[in-house]
Amino acid sequence: MSIIQLPISSLQLTILRMIYLNPGISRKKIIKKYNSNRIFEERIRRLEVSNIIYKNKSSFFLKNKKILLYLNFYLILKKIFNV
């Protein structure tokens, strides 16, 4: 189950790391450094770098079909536990 929670944990860890490295940082500066557009762009970049997706013109495609196994596993768990 912790694999499914990685994106949430990653966000939380990033914010905690920013606070640790910049004691007293304001909420405004955290949001400026790590806003939703930046989060999206960073996640897309990571998926491209890890060869899970690729971009063709303005569309994204799965490059690594093994990710479908994880996705289907997640969807099955969601149905089993009514989440």
Secondary structure, DSSP 4 states (H G I P E B T S, - for coil): -TTTTHHHHHHHHHHHHHHHHSTT--HHHHHHHS-HHHHHHHHHHHHHHTTSEEEETTEEEES-THHHHHHHHHHHHHHHTT-
